[in-house]
Amino acid sequence: MTFARRLILGALLILVVAVAVLLVAAERSLRQDLEGEIALSLEREAGLIGEALPADSLAWGEAVRRLERQNHHRITLIDRAGRVRADSDFPPGALPPIENHGDRPEVRAALEGGRGVASRRSETVGRRLLYVALPGGPGVVRVAAGLNQVDEMVRRAQGAVAGAALLALAVGSLLALIAARSVVRPLSAITGAARAIAAGSPPRFPRSGIPDIDFLVQALRQMHRQLADRFEELRREQAESAALVEAMVEGVIAADGRGHIVTANPAARRLLGYGPADPLPDLAELFRVKAARETVEEVLGGQPVHGRQLDLDGRAIAVNARPLPAGGAVLVLHDLTEIRRLEAVRRDFVANVSHELKTPLTSISGYAETMLGEGTDPETSRRFLAIILDNARRMQHLVDDLLDLARIEAGRWQPTREEVDVAGLANETWALLADRGGASGVTFSLEVDPPARAVTADRDALAQVLTNLMDNALRYTPAGGRVVCRATPVSGGIEISVRDTGGGISGEHLPRIFERFYRADPSRSRSRSAGGSGLGLAIVKHLVEAHGGRVAADSALGSGTTVRCWFPSPSQTSR
């Protein structure tokens, strides 16, 4: 066989083998990278969707269609029996008959508590999809993305490499007949570059001066750039995942097969009482609580743990743990302490509202039943009706206070600031209470420093603040006592205080007097003569804070109480 033929055949064989290897490697690597990226993205999206689903199952259909419009991915909600509860590819209304999805591999994996990933042609929508399913919602949240774009990108890459290879083969055979040496050298260099790409080393692409071989070199260079871009994108996504873990409010701890902790985000260190640079012991020695150590033993033994609640140093912690395929485990710690506290606040609030409403309701029903069941004289009827009206007004006042407080807390009220004459408004407010004040023998005095004659605030809100403070002071000040309203300039604003000479409040109760329905003396009667709705100081606090100010109280048993409200100056509020 001639040298030219041997050269051509040898060159053809080398190029064919090299192109075949590159095609297979590039196709597999590119497809795996693309599908892996899509799967990771769909997994994160499925997790977020599971948390964003409304509690009402009737709203699931509209929710998944809205999320599909935002993310352009098909979303399917499947219950634990395999029935499809909602699918973003179907229009609003009742779902058509859909076969049971319980036998789908990704659904089975999610129902077992793991992550399910599968790709196939969907029998429901008639196209090839990549499915990722996670536990959540009614049972499983599955997100699917079409693979047409991946197939098209892989086909284009294969076509580009194959086309360039074929062209290089033809030109290389011709050039091998003309100048064997000039052809062998660049082909050898190209082979070396291809091997460098496969090995992950920086390739050196030759310049042969032969256009066809240079085209092949260009194709290889383009492929190398694409692979480098893909690897860079993977590294970036890995960095983003690490940043996401670092930013999570839940504590995340990962340990290797030997139990050494390899990852612990700031939230986990904070929950466990470790500083950012403190060394961490092995996972088996990390917790001091027996129940937590038993949880670690279970997960290191290969048993996943879901939603186990532990008490760690007085904090309620929910632990989710999963063993890793290569050994080790990942633990996610969710601090439930604040949630438990809010639940307790909600229960107390409901109990307090019920208690506040029960007393006037009992009076109203009792007197009404008396009037209906017995013949009462007109004078008695008028007295009973007055009591009923008084209790109805008390209920109305309580409801109004609750509505005001809810409106302020929800941010639906914003103060309309203007210059308000403190002395004039304080005198007007006391005048509304003067009859009761005079009857109880309580005197009122006003002390306004000249620089504090006017305050920039919402007039109606300031009037309500003064009314509540003076009403409280008057209610708990005995006959012969004194109520003093004072306005003084302080750093950055004006302080308005109301001081009484009543019995005062002990130090243990003072920090909580601005809470709703909190009473420093539970033995005080809740009648209108000795107790209000229990919301006055809470409303004062929220109204003042809505101005950017703050409230405080000073008191001691037997020494009276002073409530101070600081309102910032206009220059402070504009910052």
C-alpha positions in Angstrom: 0.0 0.0 0.0 1.3 3.4 -0.9 2.3 6.0 1.6 -0.4 8.3 0.4 -3.0 5.7 0.8 -1.6 4.7 4.2 -1.6 8.4 5.2 -5.2 8.9 4.0 -6.4 5.7 5.6 -4.4 6.4 8.8 -5.7 10.0 8.9 -9.2 8.9 8.2 -9.0 6.3 10.9 -7.6 8.8 13.5 -10.1 11.4 12.6 -13.0 9.0 12.6 -12.0 7.6 15.9 -11.4 11.1 17.4 -14.6 12.6 16.0 -16.5 9.5 17.2 -15.1 9.8 20.7 -15.7 13.6 20.8 -19.3 13.1 19.5 -20.1 10.5 22.1 -18.4 12.3 24.9 -19.8 15.7 23.9 -23.3 14.3 23.4 -23.3 12.5 26.7 -21.6 15.3 28.6 -23.8 18.0 27.0 -27.0 16.1 27.5 -26.2 15.2 31.1 -25.1 18.8 31.9 -28.2 20.3 30.3 -30.6 17.8 31.8 -28.8 18.0 35.2 -29.1 21.8 35.2 -32.8 21.6 34.3 -33.4 18.9 36.9 -31.7 21.1 39.6 -33.7 24.1 38.5 -36.9 22.1 38.5 -36.1 20.7 42.0 -35.7 24.2 43.5 -38.8 25.3 41.7 -40.8 22.3 43.0 -39.7 23.1 46.5 -40.8 26.7 46.2 -44.1 25.7 44.7 -44.8 23.3 47.5 -44.4 26.1 50.0 -46.3 28.6 47.9 -49.4 26.5 47.4 -52.6 27.9 49.1 -54.2 25.8 51.8 -57.5 25.7 49.8 -57.3 22.8 47.4 -59.9 24.5 45.2 -57.3 27.2 44.4 -54.6 24.8 43.4 -55.6 24.8 39.7 -55.4 28.5 39.3 -52.2 28.6 41.4 -50.3 26.1 39.2 -51.5 27.9 36.1 -50.3 31.2 37.4 -47.0 29.7 38.4 -46.7 28.0 35.0 -47.2 31.4 33.3 -44.3 32.8 35.4 -41.9 29.9 35.0 -43.0 28.3 31.7 -42.8 24.8 33.2 -45.6 22.3 33.5 -46.8 21.8 37.1 -48.8 18.8 38.4 -50.1 18.2 41.9 -50.6 14.5 42.7 -52.1 13.1 45.9 -50.7 10.1 47.7 -53.1 7.8 45.9 -51.6 8.8 42.6 -54.6 10.9 41.5 -53.8 14.2 39.6 -55.3 17.1 41.7 -54.2 19.9 39.5 -52.2 20.4 36.2 -51.1 23.7 34.7 -51.5 22.3 31.1 -55.3 22.1 31.5 -57.7 25.0 31.3 -59.7 26.2 34.3 -62.5 23.9 35.4 -62.8 20.2 36.2 -59.9 18.1 35.1 -60.6 15.5 32.3 -60.1 11.9 33.1 -56.4 11.3 33.7 -54.9 7.9 34.4 -53.4 7.3 37.8 -49.9 8.6 38.2 -48.9 6.4 41.1 -46.8 4.1 38.9 -44.7 6.9 37.5 -41.1 6.4 38.7 -40.6 10.0 39.8 -43.9 10.0 41.7 -43.1 6.7 43.4 -39.7 8.2 44.5 -41.4 11.4 45.8 -44.1 9.4 47.7 -41.2 7.5 49.4 -39.9 10.8 50.6 -37.1 11.4 48.1 -36.6 13.3 44.9 -37.9 11.7 41.7 -36.4 12.5 38.3 -37.5 10.9 35.0 -37.6 11.8 31.3 -40.1 10.3 28.8 -42.9 11.2 26.4 -45.9 12.4 28.3 -49.1 10.5 27.5 -51.1 13.4 28.8 -49.7 16.3 26.8 -48.0 14.3 24.0 -44.4 15.6 24.2 -41.1 14.5 25.7 -40.6 16.0 29.2 -38.1 15.9 32.0 -40.0 15.3 35.3 -38.8 16.2 38.8 -41.1 15.3 41.7 -40.8 16.2 45.4 -42.9 15.5 48.4 -45.3 18.4 49.0 -48.8 19.8 48.5 -51.4 17.1 48.5 -48.7 14.5 48.3 -46.3 15.2 45.4 -45.4 18.4 43.5 -44.1 17.5 40.1 -42.6 20.1 37.7 -41.8 19.2 34.1 -39.9 20.9 31.3 -39.7 20.0 27.7 -36.5 18.4 26.3 -37.0 19.5 22.8 -34.6 22.4 23.3 -32.0 20.0 24.8 -32.3 17.6 21.9 -32.0 20.4 19.4 -28.9 21.8 21.1 -27.3 18.3 21.2 -28.2 17.7 17.5 -26.7 21.0 16.5 -23.5 20.3 18.4 -23.3 16.9 16.9 -24.0 18.2 13.4 -21.4 20.9 13.7 -18.7 18.5 14.9 -19.7 15.8 12.3 -19.9 18.3 9.5 -16.5 19.8 10.3 -15.0 16.3 10.7 -16.3 15.1 7.3 -14.9 18.2 5.6 -11.6 17.8 7.3 -11.5 14.1 6.3 -11.9 15.0 2.6 -9.4 17.8 2.6 -7.0 15.8 4.7 -7.0 12.9 2.2 -6.3 15.3 -0.7 -3.5 17.1 1.1 -2.0 13.8 2.3 -1.5 12.9 -1.4 0.2 16.3 -2.1 2.3 16.8 1.0 2.2 14.0 3.5 4.4 15.7 5.9 2.5 19.0 6.0 -0.7 17.0 6.7 0.7 14.6 9.3 2.1 17.3 11.5 -1.1 19.4 12.1 -3.2 16.2 12.4 -0.9 15.0 15.1 -1.3 18.4 16.8 -5.0 18.2 16.5 -5.0 14.8 18.0 -3.0 16.1 20.9 -5.5 19.0 21.4 -8.4 16.6 21.4 -6.7 14.5 24.0 -6.0 17.6 26.1 -9.7 18.6 25.9 -10.7 15.0 27.0 -8.1 15.2 29.9 -9.3 18.6 31.0 -6.0 20.3 30.2 -5.6 23.6 28.2 -5.5 22.5 24.5 -3.0 24.0 22.0 -4.6 24.3 18.6 -2.2 24.4 15.6 -2.2 26.6 12.6 -1.5 24.5 9.5 -2.3 27.0 6.8 -4.7 24.5 5.3 -8.2 25.8 5.4 -10.0 22.5 5.9 -7.8 21.5 8.8 -8.2 25.0 10.2 -11.9 24.6 10.0 -11.6 21.4 12.0 -9.4 23.3 14.5 -12.0 26.0 14.7 -14.7 23.5 15.4 -12.7 21.9 18.1 -11.9 25.3 19.5 -15.6 26.2 19.5 -16.5 22.9 21.2 -13.8 23.6 23.8 -15.2 27.0 24.5 -18.7 25.6 24.8 -17.5 23.0 27.2 -15.6 25.6 29.2 -18.7 27.8 29.3 -20.7 24.8 30.5 -18.2 24.0 33.2 -18.1 27.6 34.3 -21.9 27.7 34.5 -21.8 24.6 36.6 -19.3 26.1 38.9 -21.4 29.3 39.1 -24.5 27.3 39.9 -22.5 25.5 42.6 -21.5 28.8 44.1 -25.0 30.0 43.9 -26.2 26.9 45.7 -23.6 27.5 48.4 -24.7 31.1 48.7 -28.3 30.0 49.0 -27.4 27.6 51.8 -25.5 30.3 53.5 -28.5 32.7 53.3 -31.1 30.2 54.5 -32.8 30.9 57.8 -32.9 27.2 58.4 -29.8 25.6 59.8 -28.1 23.2 57.3 -25.5 20.7 58.4 -23.8 18.2 56.1 -21.4 15.4 57.2 -19.3 12.9 55.3 -19.3 9.2 55.7 -16.9 9.4 58.7 -19.2 11.8 60.5 -17.0 14.9 60.0 -19.0 18.1 59.4 -18.2 19.5 56.0 -20.9 22.2 55.8 -22.6 24.2 58.5 -24.3 27.4 57.4 -24.4 30.5 59.7 -28.0 29.7 60.8 -27.0 26.3 62.0 -24.0 27.7 63.9 -26.3 30.3 65.5 -28.9 27.7 66.6 -26.2 25.5 68.1 -24.3 28.4 69.8 -21.2 28.3 67.7 -19.4 31.3 66.2 -18.5 31.7 62.6 -14.9 30.6 63.1 -15.5 28.1 65.9 -14.4 24.5 65.1 -17.2 22.0 65.1 -17.0 18.5 66.6 -18.1 15.4 64.6 -21.8 15.0 63.9 -22.2 12.3 66.5 -20.9 14.7 69.2 -22.5 17.9 68.0 -25.7 17.7 70.1 -25.9 17.5 73.9 -29.6 16.5 74.0 -30.3 12.8 74.0 -33.1 12.9 71.5 -30.9 14.9 69.0 -28.1 12.3 69.4 -30.6 9.5 68.7 -31.8 11.4 65.6 -28.1 11.6 64.4 -27.6 7.9 65.0 -30.7 7.1 62.9 -29.8 9.1 59.9 -26.1 7.9 60.0 -27.6 4.4 60.1 -29.4 5.1 56.8 -32.9 6.1 58.1 -34.3 9.4 57.0 -35.9 11.6 59.6 -38.8 14.0 58.8 -40.3 16.7 60.9 -39.0 15.5 64.3 -39.4 18.2 66.9 -36.6 18.6 69.5 -36.0 21.0 72.4 -32.5 22.4 72.1 -31.5 24.8 74.9 -35.1 26.0 75.3 -35.7 26.4 71.6 -38.3 24.4 69.7 -36.4 22.9 66.7 -37.9 20.8 63.8 -35.3 18.5 62.3 -35.3 16.9 58.9 -32.4 14.6 58.1 -31.5 12.4 55.1 -28.6 10.1 54.6 -26.4 10.7 51.6 -25.8 7.9 49.0 -22.0 8.0 49.4 -22.3 8.0 53.2 -22.8 10.8 55.7 -26.0 12.8 56.1 -27.6 16.2 55.7 -29.6 17.8 58.6 -32.0 20.8 58.2 -32.9 22.6 61.5 -35.9 24.8 61.5 -36.4 27.1 64.5 -40.0 27.0 65.6 -39.6 29.0 68.7 -41.1 32.2 67.2 -44.0 30.3 65.6 -44.8 28.7 69.0 -44.7 32.1 70.6 -47.0 33.6 67.9 -49.4 30.7 68.4 -49.5 31.4 72.1 -50.1 35.1 71.4 -53.0 34.2 69.1 -54.5 31.9 71.7 -54.2 34.6 74.4 -55.7 37.2 72.1 -58.7 35.0 71.3 -59.2 34.2 74.9 -58.9 37.8 75.9 -61.3 39.0 73.3 -63.8 36.3 74.3 -63.4 37.3 77.9 -63.9 41.0 77.2 -67.0 40.3 75.1 -68.5 37.8 77.5 -69.0 40.2 80.4 -71.2 42.8 78.5 -73.0 40.0 76.6 -73.9 38.3 79.9 -75.2 41.6 81.2 -77.2 42.3 78.0 -78.7 38.8 77.9 -79.4 38.7 81.6 -81.3 42.0 81.7 -83.0 41.4 78.5 -84.3 38.0 79.8 -85.4 39.7 83.0 -87.4 42.2 81.0 -89.0 39.6 78.8 -89.8 37.1 81.6 -91.2 39.5 84.3 -93.4 42.4 84.3 -91.2 45.3 85.2 -92.3 48.8 86.0 -91.3 51.6 83.6 -88.6 52.9 85.9 -86.9 49.5 86.3 -87.3 49.0 82.5 -85.5 52.3 81.8 -82.7 51.3 84.3 -82.3 47.9 82.7 -82.3 49.4 79.2 -79.7 51.9 80.2 -77.5 49.1 81.5 -78.1 47.1 78.2 -77.2 50.2 76.2 -74.1 50.9 78.3 -72.8 47.3 77.7 -73.6 47.5 74.0 -71.6 50.7 73.8 -68.8 49.0 75.7 -68.8 46.2 73.1 -68.9 48.8 70.3 -66.0 50.6 71.8 -64.0 47.3 72.1 -64.8 46.4 68.4 -63.8 49.9 67.3 -60.5 49.7 69.2 -59.8 46.3 67.7 -60.5 47.6 64.2 -58.3 50.6 64.7 -55.5 48.5 66.1 -55.8 46.0 63.2 -55.8 48.9 60.6 -52.7 50.5 62.1 -50.8 47.2 62.5 -51.6 46.2 58.8 -50.1 49.5 57.6 -53.3 50.7 56.1 -53.2 53.9 58.1 -50.6 56.6 57.6 -50.4 59.8 59.6 -51.2 63.1 58.0 -48.7 65.4 59.6 -49.4 69.0 60.5 -48.4 71.4 63.2 -50.6 70.8 66.2 -50.9 73.1 69.2 -50.1 70.8 72.1 -51.6 73.0 74.8 -54.9 73.6 72.9 -55.3 69.9 72.1 -54.5 68.8 75.6 -57.0 71.2 77.1 -59.7 70.1 74.6 -59.0 66.4 75.4 -59.2 67.0 79.2 -62.4 69.0 78.7 -64.1 65.9 77.4 -63.1 64.1 80.6 -63.7 67.0 82.9 -67.0 65.9 84.3 -65.7 62.6 85.4 -62.5 64.2 86.6 -64.3 66.8 88.6 -66.6 64.2 90.1 -63.7 62.1 91.3 -61.8 65.1 92.7 -58.8 64.7 90.3 -57.1 67.9 89.2 -55.4 68.5 85.9 -52.4 70.7 85.1 -50.6 71.4 81.8 -46.8 72.2 81.5 -45.6 73.1 78.0 -42.1 74.3 77.4 -42.1 77.2 74.8 -39.9 75.2 72.3 -42.5 72.4 72.5 -45.6 74.5 71.9 -46.3 72.8 68.6 -45.6 69.2 67.4 -45.6 67.9 63.9 -48.1 65.0 64.0 -51.5 63.7 62.8 -54.0 65.8 64.9 -56.6 63.1 65.2 -54.0 60.4 66.1 -52.4 62.7 68.7 -55.9 63.4 70.2 -56.5 59.7 70.5 -53.1 59.2 72.1 -53.9 62.0 74.7 -57.4 60.7 75.3 -56.2 57.2 76.0 -53.4 58.3 78.3 -55.5 60.8 80.2 -58.4 58.3 80.5 -56.1 55.7 81.9 -54.5 58.2 84.3 -58.0 59.4 85.5 -59.3 55.9 85.9 -56.5 54.8 88.2 -56.0 58.0 90.1 -57.9 58.2 93.5 -59.9 61.3 94.6 -57.7 64.2 95.4 -55.0 63.0 93.0 -53.5 64.9 90.1 -52.9 64.3 86.4 -50.1 66.3 84.7 -49.6 66.6 80.9 -46.2 67.9 79.9 -44.5 68.7 76.6 -40.7 69.2 76.5 -38.2 69.4 73.6 -35.8 66.4 73.5 -33.1 65.4 71.1 -34.5 65.2 67.6 -38.1 65.8 68.6 -40.7 66.6 71.2 -41.7 64.4 74.2 -45.3 64.5 75.5 -45.9 62.8 78.8 -48.9 62.1 81.0 -48.2 61.6 84.7 -50.7 60.5 87.4 -50.5 60.1 91.2 -52.2 56.7 91.2 -51.1 53.5 92.8 -48.4 52.8 90.2 -47.3 49.6 88.5 -44.7 47.1 89.8 -41.5 46.6 87.8 -42.5 43.0 86.8 -45.6 44.3 84.9 -44.2 47.5 83.5 -42.5 46.0 80.3 -45.9 44.5 79.2 -48.4 47.3 79.7 -48.3 48.1 76.0 -49.5 44.6 75.1 -53.1 44.1 74.1 -55.5 43.2 77.0 -52.6 43.1 79.4 -53.5 44.2 82.9 -50.9 44.9 85.6 -53.5 44.1 88.3 -55.7 41.1 87.2 -57.9 41.7 90.3 -59.2 45.0 89.0 -62.8 44.8 87.9 -63.5 45.1 84.2 -66.5 47.3 84.8 -66.6 50.6 83.2 -65.7 52.3 86.5 -62.4 50.5 86.9 -61.3 49.1 83.6 -61.3 49.9 79.9 -61.0 47.7 76.9 -57.4 46.8 77.6 -56.4 48.2 74.2 -55.7 51.8 74.9 -52.0 51.7 75.5 -51.5 49.2 72.6 -53.2 51.8 70.3 -51.0 54.6 71.8 -47.9 52.5 71.1 -48.8 51.8 67.4 -50.0 55.4 66.7 -46.7 56.9 68.1 -44.6 54.3 66.2 -46.5 55.1 63.0 -45.1 58.6 63.3 -41.6 57.2 63.7 -41.6 57.8 67.4 -41.4 55.6 70.5 -43.2 55.2 73.9 -42.0 54.4 77.3 -43.4 54.2 80.8 -41.9 54.9 84.3 -43.7 53.7 87.4 -43.4 52.3 90.9 -45.9 51.0 93.3 -47.4 53.9 95.3 -45.6 56.5 93.2 -47.9 56.9 90.2 -47.2 56.3 86.6 -45.7 58.4 83.7 -46.2 57.5 80.1 -43.8 59.3 77.7 -44.4 59.6 73.9 -41.6 60.9 71.7 -42.5 62.4 68.3 -39.6 63.1 65.9 -39.1 66.5 64.3 -39.9 66.9 60.5 -36.2 66.8 59.7 -35.9 63.4 61.4 -38.9 61.8 59.7 -37.7 62.9 56.2 -34.5 61.0 56.5 
